[in-house]
Amino acid sequence: MSKLRVGIVGCGRISIMYKLAFQNLSDRIEVVIAVDKDLEKAKAFAANFGCRYADSFQEALKEKPDVLHLCTPHFLHASMAIEAVKAGIHVLTEKPMAISLEDADRMIAAEKETGKCLCVIFQSRYEAGVQEMKRLIEAGELGKLTGAWSTMNWSRPAAYYQSDWKGKWKGEGGGVLIDQAIHTIDMVQWLVNSRVKSVHGHIDHRALQNIEVEDVADAIIEFENGVRYSLFACNYNSYNAPIEFEISGEKGRVRLIGDRAHIFLDGKEEYVVKPAPAVNFEGENYWGNFHQLQLEAFYESVRKGETPEIDAVEGRAALEIVLSVYKSSFENRKITLR
């Protein structure tokens, strides 16, 4: 089996997760180029693999890898992904896939037009506990779903927003919702498995001093299957508390606390599903160590010529919820989607 030729654009904080995954998957991929506008960052990443490095996205396209990973600022995801798939390259981009639905739809169109895979990172779906939740819900073990809620109380210091695009509407596309809570939103909507009917939300900028986007948000999200989802998120807490969310049904409920799933089924004792201990983990603990699982699944899809599990259409779902909360808050009204 020939190895997939892989490149990465953006060698900042999150790239550590790709370095570890690339090293662990070296039997099936070859890293051929690392790109960052800060050439020293690209050089440092490339040193792990003995590959080329550059400070230009165009150099990544010229290298013609099979797969390109985008770990760039949010506002660049759409344009880079579209250009790459049109150049015949499969793409896996960090979330959010874009900062507007118009750009997301352009990405979906490019994916369909070219036949190339365009995948969005939502690695938390691959947590063992979340996978168990999905299995139980699909097997009908919870019965008819009745509700959902999630809370995220995290902390982001001033230093986090020192980049010229962070904390700005034009660069980041938003704040705590689009950058942090989008992972939880994605998991909940994926587990509920129903289209969103309406969103009524509010955002505010209350505590963080050096940003223009929101540092707190709340919303009620109604799905077509009748589930109401209560959402809260902030990033001015004193520390990164464990994320919590719960899905309830007529026969039980499932709750995630951090990386552990607590399962409560009627007539049965509670049981807990937790991940295997991380080996040689170097990233932030709140990132989890599940990037590798999604990358493995993505590479397998590329090899088989199949649609990846989290393609551009899937990636759009959570983005639509986030942007609908923004729209609802800006217009001070409930937004009906369907």
C-alpha beads as a LAMMPS data file, in Angstrom:
LAMMPS data file: protein, C-alpha beads

338 atoms
337 bonds

1 atom types
1 bond types

-500.0 500.0 xlo xhi
-500.0 500.0 ylo yhi
-500.0 500.0 zlo zhi

Masses

1 110.0

Atoms # bond

1 1 1 0.000 0.000 0.000
2 1 1 1.560 3.284 -1.098
3 1 1 1.699 6.067 1.446
4 1 1 -0.484 9.165 1.149
5 1 1 1.549 12.328 0.624
6 1 1 0.447 14.817 3.275
7 1 1 1.014 18.539 3.815
8 1 1 0.072 20.971 6.560
9 1 1 -0.615 24.705 6.305
10 1 1 -0.419 26.491 9.640
11 1 1 2.131 25.380 12.234
12 1 1 0.791 27.177 15.299
13 1 1 -0.614 25.874 18.602
14 1 1 -2.891 23.149 17.265
15 1 1 -0.209 21.726 14.955
16 1 1 1.188 19.700 17.864
17 1 1 -1.838 17.418 17.499
18 1 1 -0.995 16.839 13.842
19 1 1 2.663 16.235 14.579
20 1 1 1.743 13.462 17.018
21 1 1 -0.835 11.941 14.664
22 1 1 1.544 12.092 11.684
23 1 1 4.255 10.341 13.700
24 1 1 1.877 7.620 14.871
25 1 1 0.550 7.092 11.336
26 1 1 3.928 7.102 9.614
27 1 1 3.291 3.627 8.243
28 1 1 0.588 5.002 5.939
29 1 1 1.492 8.659 5.268
30 1 1 4.517 10.683 4.219
31 1 1 4.680 14.321 5.306
32 1 1 5.999 16.250 2.305
33 1 1 5.600 19.940 3.203
34 1 1 4.906 22.235 6.164
35 1 1 3.799 25.832 5.580
36 1 1 3.449 28.822 7.881
37 1 1 3.741 32.556 7.256
38 1 1 6.302 32.462 10.070
39 1 1 8.988 30.480 8.283
40 1 1 10.681 29.467 11.538
41 1 1 7.498 27.702 12.689
42 1 1 7.284 25.848 9.387
43 1 1 10.952 24.903 9.640
44 1 1 10.528 23.601 13.188
45 1 1 7.536 21.460 12.203
46 1 1 9.274 20.130 9.099
47 1 1 12.306 19.106 11.158
48 1 1 10.194 16.348 12.713
49 1 1 9.751 14.715 9.316
50 1 1 12.679 15.819 7.180
51 1 1 10.287 17.444 4.716
52 1 1 10.174 20.709 2.781
53 1 1 8.993 23.883 4.470
54 1 1 7.764 27.203 3.094
55 1 1 5.946 30.405 4.018
56 1 1 3.503 30.387 1.081
57 1 1 0.255 28.466 0.597
58 1 1 1.009 28.344 -3.108
59 1 1 4.100 26.266 -2.374
60 1 1 1.857 23.680 -0.722
61 1 1 -0.258 23.498 -3.885
62 1 1 2.845 23.170 -6.069
63 1 1 3.976 20.190 -3.990
64 1 1 0.751 18.411 -5.062
65 1 1 0.183 16.363 -1.907
66 1 1 -2.674 13.876 -1.786
67 1 1 -3.977 15.525 1.389
68 1 1 -3.639 19.025 2.794
69 1 1 -4.424 19.889 6.400
70 1 1 -5.514 23.473 7.063
71 1 1 -4.691 24.833 10.527
72 1 1 -4.900 28.471 9.474
73 1 1 -6.937 31.440 10.796
74 1 1 -10.680 30.955 10.427
75 1 1 -11.171 33.506 7.674
76 1 1 -8.735 31.629 5.408
77 1 1 -10.335 28.186 5.612
78 1 1 -12.864 28.627 2.813
79 1 1 -10.611 30.189 0.186
80 1 1 -7.730 27.808 0.844
81 1 1 -9.944 24.706 0.907
82 1 1 -11.673 25.622 -2.345
83 1 1 -8.403 26.353 -4.124
84 1 1 -6.874 23.120 -2.868
85 1 1 -9.722 20.788 -3.920
86 1 1 -9.822 22.493 -7.324
87 1 1 -6.108 21.698 -7.580
88 1 1 -6.960 18.019 -7.062
89 1 1 -6.041 17.802 -3.372
90 1 1 -8.134 16.304 -0.588
91 1 1 -8.573 18.710 2.356
92 1 1 -9.108 18.376 6.081
93 1 1 -9.633 21.775 7.704
94 1 1 -9.769 22.747 11.332
95 1 1 -13.104 24.044 12.567
96 1 1 -14.963 26.204 11.860
97 1 1 -15.038 25.326 8.169
98 1 1 -15.818 28.983 7.375
99 1 1 -17.100 32.136 9.035
100 1 1 -20.176 32.529 6.824
101 1 1 -22.749 30.128 5.429
102 1 1 -22.132 31.563 1.966
103 1 1 -18.508 30.432 2.163
104 1 1 -19.551 27.071 3.608
105 1 1 -21.901 26.538 0.680
106 1 1 -19.133 27.433 -1.766
107 1 1 -16.970 24.780 -0.106
108 1 1 -19.739 22.184 -0.403
109 1 1 -20.176 23.053 -4.073
110 1 1 -16.427 22.712 -4.684
111 1 1 -16.372 19.349 -2.917
112 1 1 -19.173 18.061 -5.145
113 1 1 -17.730 19.592 -8.307
114 1 1 -14.247 18.134 -7.861
115 1 1 -15.085 14.831 -6.205
116 1 1 -12.356 15.479 -3.654
117 1 1 -12.871 14.893 0.069
118 1 1 -13.326 18.027 2.136
119 1 1 -13.443 17.114 5.792
120 1 1 -13.877 19.291 8.916
121 1 1 -12.186 18.547 12.243
122 1 1 -14.659 17.680 14.976
123 1 1 -12.445 15.172 16.749
124 1 1 -14.571 15.070 19.909
125 1 1 -17.118 12.886 18.103
126 1 1 -14.495 10.134 18.273
127 1 1 -14.329 10.063 22.080
128 1 1 -15.225 6.611 23.392
129 1 1 -18.039 7.968 25.555
130 1 1 -19.564 9.977 22.734
131 1 1 -19.411 6.960 20.441
132 1 1 -21.263 4.947 23.107
133 1 1 -23.901 7.685 23.357
134 1 1 -24.414 7.543 19.597
135 1 1 -24.728 3.755 19.666
136 1 1 -27.334 3.825 22.417
137 1 1 -29.405 6.554 20.786
138 1 1 -29.377 4.847 17.379
139 1 1 -30.320 1.524 19.009
140 1 1 -33.335 3.199 20.636
141 1 1 -32.056 2.555 24.159
142 1 1 -33.070 6.086 25.258
143 1 1 -36.436 5.888 23.514
144 1 1 -37.802 9.081 22.018
145 1 1 -35.390 11.946 22.718
146 1 1 -36.908 14.694 24.862
147 1 1 -34.241 17.320 25.571
148 1 1 -30.624 18.412 25.709
149 1 1 -28.414 20.915 27.501
150 1 1 -24.750 21.899 27.533
151 1 1 -22.517 24.155 29.595
152 1 1 -19.003 25.366 28.910
153 1 1 -17.143 27.543 31.413
154 1 1 -13.645 28.114 30.109
155 1 1 -10.898 30.696 30.449
156 1 1 -9.044 32.634 27.790
157 1 1 -6.313 35.036 28.955
158 1 1 -5.379 38.235 27.153
159 1 1 -2.353 36.515 25.615
160 1 1 -4.675 34.168 23.708
161 1 1 -5.894 37.105 21.627
162 1 1 -2.540 38.594 20.650
163 1 1 -2.808 37.345 17.052
164 1 1 -4.011 39.980 14.610
165 1 1 -7.113 37.919 13.724
166 1 1 -8.154 36.503 17.090
167 1 1 -11.030 38.180 18.890
168 1 1 -12.176 40.019 15.754
169 1 1 -15.349 39.478 13.743
170 1 1 -13.585 39.669 10.375
171 1 1 -10.809 37.278 11.366
172 1 1 -12.248 34.807 13.828
173 1 1 -15.891 35.153 12.839
174 1 1 -16.985 35.307 16.476
175 1 1 -15.805 34.397 19.934
176 1 1 -16.604 31.685 22.449
177 1 1 -19.274 30.075 20.258
178 1 1 -17.406 29.713 16.977
179 1 1 -14.008 28.999 18.504
180 1 1 -14.662 26.882 21.591
181 1 1 -18.313 25.843 22.077
182 1 1 -18.741 24.775 18.452
183 1 1 -17.335 21.347 19.391
184 1 1 -20.068 20.760 21.968
185 1 1 -22.723 22.151 19.639
186 1 1 -21.550 19.720 16.965
187 1 1 -21.707 16.726 19.288
188 1 1 -25.195 17.583 20.541
189 1 1 -26.675 18.169 17.079
190 1 1 -25.013 14.989 15.789
191 1 1 -26.442 12.930 18.642
192 1 1 -29.917 14.469 18.378
193 1 1 -29.774 13.729 14.633
194 1 1 -32.489 16.143 13.555
195 1 1 -32.512 19.355 11.576
196 1 1 -32.708 22.594 13.538
197 1 1 -36.089 24.315 13.343
198 1 1 -35.395 27.534 15.256
199 1 1 -32.784 29.346 17.345
200 1 1 -33.302 32.058 19.939
201 1 1 -30.066 33.235 21.485
202 1 1 -28.104 36.055 23.015
203 1 1 -24.427 36.938 23.050
204 1 1 -22.548 39.566 25.033
205 1 1 -19.116 40.958 25.685
206 1 1 -18.884 41.270 29.441
207 1 1 -15.460 40.566 30.868
208 1 1 -12.597 40.174 28.374
209 1 1 -11.122 43.567 27.579
210 1 1 -9.095 43.090 24.416
211 1 1 -11.662 41.541 22.045
212 1 1 -14.618 42.760 20.012
213 1 1 -16.446 39.416 19.813
214 1 1 -18.597 37.670 22.434
215 1 1 -17.216 36.125 25.608
216 1 1 -20.582 34.675 26.703
217 1 1 -23.583 33.185 24.914
218 1 1 -26.817 31.366 25.676
219 1 1 -29.548 29.990 23.445
220 1 1 -32.517 27.691 23.076
221 1 1 -32.303 25.563 19.951
222 1 1 -35.358 23.648 18.781
223 1 1 -34.993 20.600 16.547
224 1 1 -37.602 19.264 14.158
225 1 1 -37.937 16.070 16.220
226 1 1 -39.166 18.113 19.189
227 1 1 -35.937 18.234 21.215
228 1 1 -35.152 21.543 22.904
229 1 1 -31.474 22.216 23.471
230 1 1 -30.396 24.710 26.154
231 1 1 -26.904 26.094 25.497
232 1 1 -24.561 28.170 27.673
233 1 1 -20.917 29.049 27.054
234 1 1 -18.410 31.588 28.369
235 1 1 -14.641 31.989 28.282
236 1 1 -14.117 34.321 31.262
237 1 1 -14.179 31.615 33.932
238 1 1 -11.170 31.339 36.265
239 1 1 -10.120 28.023 34.669
240 1 1 -11.154 25.534 31.985
241 1 1 -13.881 23.593 33.770
242 1 1 -14.926 20.242 32.256
243 1 1 -17.493 20.609 29.490
244 1 1 -20.828 19.034 30.329
245 1 1 -23.759 18.098 28.159
246 1 1 -26.715 15.770 28.456
247 1 1 -29.199 14.168 26.095
248 1 1 -32.398 12.887 27.689
249 1 1 -35.014 10.490 26.407
250 1 1 -38.134 8.707 27.588
251 1 1 -36.084 5.692 28.724
252 1 1 -32.948 7.328 30.118
253 1 1 -30.262 9.925 29.621
254 1 1 -26.577 10.194 28.723
255 1 1 -24.271 12.848 30.164
256 1 1 -20.725 13.782 29.207
257 1 1 -18.553 15.342 31.928
258 1 1 -15.162 16.177 30.522
259 1 1 -14.157 13.040 28.624
260 1 1 -16.332 10.609 30.603
261 1 1 -19.804 9.524 29.550
262 1 1 -22.271 8.689 32.306
263 1 1 -25.063 6.424 31.118
264 1 1 -28.396 6.292 32.951
265 1 1 -30.880 3.804 31.479
266 1 1 -34.193 3.029 33.177
267 1 1 -34.000 -0.126 35.261
268 1 1 -30.205 -0.381 35.014
269 1 1 -27.284 0.802 37.094
270 1 1 -25.347 3.839 35.919
271 1 1 -22.177 3.001 34.021
272 1 1 -19.286 5.183 32.871
273 1 1 -17.333 5.068 29.631
274 1 1 -13.934 6.745 29.659
275 1 1 -11.113 6.987 27.126
276 1 1 -7.950 4.947 27.231
277 1 1 -5.006 6.793 28.811
278 1 1 -3.248 9.115 26.364
279 1 1 0.272 8.107 25.352
280 1 1 2.932 10.786 24.753
281 1 1 0.232 13.467 24.749
282 1 1 1.677 16.974 24.360
283 1 1 -1.318 19.221 23.578
284 1 1 -3.710 21.185 25.768
285 1 1 -5.719 18.751 27.883
286 1 1 -9.031 20.264 26.751
287 1 1 -8.218 19.371 23.112
288 1 1 -8.389 15.678 23.914
289 1 1 -6.274 13.151 22.022
290 1 1 -8.744 12.212 19.306
291 1 1 -7.325 14.012 16.282
292 1 1 -5.519 10.841 15.288
293 1 1 -8.755 8.839 15.186
294 1 1 -10.374 11.341 12.849
295 1 1 -7.269 11.532 10.665
296 1 1 -7.189 7.739 10.383
297 1 1 -10.837 7.679 9.320
298 1 1 -10.240 10.490 6.842
299 1 1 -7.233 8.804 5.249
300 1 1 -9.218 5.584 4.914
301 1 1 -12.007 7.488 3.130
302 1 1 -9.470 9.022 0.752
303 1 1 -7.977 5.606 -0.050
304 1 1 -11.391 4.058 -0.710
305 1 1 -12.773 7.018 -2.614
306 1 1 -15.590 7.371 -0.081
307 1 1 -17.201 10.421 1.516
308 1 1 -15.579 11.097 4.912
309 1 1 -17.751 10.862 8.023
310 1 1 -17.521 14.611 8.677
311 1 1 -17.606 16.101 5.204
312 1 1 -18.395 19.704 4.268
313 1 1 -22.154 19.153 4.626
314 1 1 -21.653 17.745 8.125
315 1 1 -19.285 20.578 9.008
316 1 1 -21.904 23.145 8.011
317 1 1 -24.479 21.938 10.558
318 1 1 -22.759 23.248 13.698
319 1 1 -21.693 26.422 11.895
320 1 1 -25.318 27.150 10.979
321 1 1 -26.325 26.927 14.650
322 1 1 -23.511 29.247 15.744
323 1 1 -24.276 31.850 13.090
324 1 1 -27.996 31.629 13.850
325 1 1 -27.307 32.454 17.513
326 1 1 -25.369 35.509 16.337
327 1 1 -28.153 36.566 13.995
328 1 1 -30.780 36.045 16.696
329 1 1 -28.830 38.195 19.143
330 1 1 -28.060 40.969 16.652
331 1 1 -31.708 41.149 15.553
332 1 1 -33.144 40.442 19.014
333 1 1 -35.562 37.825 17.741
334 1 1 -36.112 34.121 17.261
335 1 1 -34.659 32.817 13.998
336 1 1 -36.697 30.221 12.124
337 1 1 -34.526 28.065 9.890
338 1 1 -37.083 25.665 8.432

Bonds

1 1 1 2
2 1 2 3
3 1 3 4
4 1 4 5
5 1 5 6
6 1 6 7
7 1 7 8
8 1 8 9
9 1 9 10
10 1 10 11
11 1 11 12
12 1 12 13
13 1 13 14
14 1 14 15
15 1 15 16
16 1 16 17
17 1 17 18
18 1 18 19
19 1 19 20
20 1 20 21
21 1 21 22
22 1 22 23
23 1 23 24
24 1 24 25
25 1 25 26
26 1 26 27
27 1 27 28
28 1 28 29
29 1 29 30
30 1 30 31
31 1 31 32
32 1 32 33
33 1 33 34
34 1 34 35
35 1 35 36
36 1 36 37
37 1 37 38
38 1 38 39
39 1 39 40
40 1 40 41
41 1 41 42
42 1 42 43
43 1 43 44
44 1 44 45
45 1 45 46
46 1 46 47
47 1 47 48
48 1 48 49
49 1 49 50
50 1 50 51
51 1 51 52
52 1 52 53
53 1 53 54
54 1 54 55
55 1 55 56
56 1 56 57
57 1 57 58
58 1 58 59
59 1 59 60
60 1 60 61
61 1 61 62
62 1 62 63
63 1 63 64
64 1 64 65
65 1 65 66
66 1 66 67
67 1 67 68
68 1 68 69
69 1 69 70
70 1 70 71
71 1 71 72
72 1 72 73
73 1 73 74
74 1 74 75
75 1 75 76
76 1 76 77
77 1 77 78
78 1 78 79
79 1 79 80
80 1 80 81
81 1 81 82
82 1 82 83
83 1 83 84
84 1 84 85
85 1 85 86
86 1 86 87
87 1 87 88
88 1 88 89
89 1 89 90
90 1 90 91
91 1 91 92
92 1 92 93
93 1 93 94
94 1 94 95
95 1 95 96
96 1 96 97
97 1 97 98
98 1 98 99
99 1 99 100
100 1 100 101
101 1 101 102
102 1 102 103
103 1 103 104
104 1 104 105
105 1 105 106
106 1 106 107
107 1 107 108
108 1 108 109
109 1 109 110
110 1 110 111
111 1 111 112
112 1 112 113
113 1 113 114
114 1 114 115
115 1 115 116
116 1 116 117
117 1 117 118
118 1 118 119
119 1 119 120
120 1 120 121
121 1 121 122
122 1 122 123
123 1 123 124
124 1 124 125
125 1 125 126
126 1 126 127
127 1 127 128
128 1 128 129
129 1 129 130
130 1 130 131
131 1 131 132
132 1 132 133
133 1 133 134
134 1 134 135
135 1 135 136
136 1 136 137
137 1 137 138
138 1 138 139
139 1 139 140
140 1 140 141
141 1 141 142
142 1 142 143
143 1 143 144
144 1 144 145
145 1 145 146
146 1 146 147
147 1 147 148
148 1 148 149
149 1 149 150
150 1 150 151
151 1 151 152
152 1 152 153
153 1 153 154
154 1 154 155
155 1 155 156
156 1 156 157
157 1 157 158
158 1 158 159
159 1 159 160
160 1 160 161
161 1 161 162
162 1 162 163
163 1 163 164
164 1 164 165
165 1 165 166
166 1 166 167
167 1 167 168
168 1 168 169
169 1 169 170
170 1 170 171
171 1 171 172
172 1 172 173
173 1 173 174
174 1 174 175
175 1 175 176
176 1 176 177
177 1 177 178
178 1 178 179
179 1 179 180
180 1 180 181
181 1 181 182
182 1 182 183
183 1 183 184
184 1 184 185
185 1 185 186
186 1 186 187
187 1 187 188
188 1 188 189
189 1 189 190
190 1 190 191
191 1 191 192
192 1 192 193
193 1 193 194
194 1 194 195
195 1 195 196
196 1 196 197
197 1 197 198
198 1 198 199
199 1 199 200
200 1 200 201
201 1 201 202
202 1 202 203
203 1 203 204
204 1 204 205
205 1 205 206
206 1 206 207
207 1 207 208
208 1 208 209
209 1 209 210
210 1 210 211
211 1 211 212
212 1 212 213
213 1 213 214
214 1 214 215
215 1 215 216
216 1 216 217
217 1 217 218
218 1 218 219
219 1 219 220
220 1 220 221
221 1 221 222
222 1 222 223
223 1 223 224
224 1 224 225
225 1 225 226
226 1 226 227
227 1 227 228
228 1 228 229
229 1 229 230
230 1 230 231
231 1 231 232
232 1 232 233
233 1 233 234
234 1 234 235
235 1 235 236
236 1 236 237
237 1 237 238
238 1 238 239
239 1 239 240
240 1 240 241
241 1 241 242
242 1 242 243
243 1 243 244
244 1 244 245
245 1 245 246
246 1 246 247
247 1 247 248
248 1 248 249
249 1 249 250
250 1 250 251
251 1 251 252
252 1 252 253
253 1 253 254
254 1 254 255
255 1 255 256
256 1 256 257
257 1 257 258
258 1 258 259
259 1 259 260
260 1 260 261
261 1 261 262
262 1 262 263
263 1 263 264
264 1 264 265
265 1 265 266
266 1 266 267
267 1 267 268
268 1 268 269
269 1 269 270
270 1 270 271
271 1 271 272
272 1 272 273
273 1 273 274
274 1 274 275
275 1 275 276
276 1 276 277
277 1 277 278
278 1 278 279
279 1 279 280
280 1 280 281
281 1 281 282
282 1 282 283
283 1 283 284
284 1 284 285
285 1 285 286
286 1 286 287
287 1 287 288
288 1 288 289
289 1 289 290
290 1 290 291
291 1 291 292
292 1 292 293
293 1 293 294
294 1 294 295
295 1 295 296
296 1 296 297
297 1 297 298
298 1 298 299
299 1 299 300
300 1 300 301
301 1 301 302
302 1 302 303
303 1 303 304
304 1 304 305
305 1 305 306
306 1 306 307
307 1 307 308
308 1 308 309
309 1 309 310
310 1 310 311
311 1 311 312
312 1 312 313
313 1 313 314
314 1 314 315
315 1 315 316
316 1 316 317
317 1 317 318
318 1 318 319
319 1 319 320
320 1 320 321
321 1 321 322
322 1 322 323
323 1 323 324
324 1 324 325
325 1 325 326
326 1 326 327
327 1 327 328
328 1 328 329
329 1 329 330
330 1 330 331
331 1 331 332
332 1 332 333
333 1 333 334
334 1 334 335
335 1 335 336
336 1 336 337
337 1 337 338
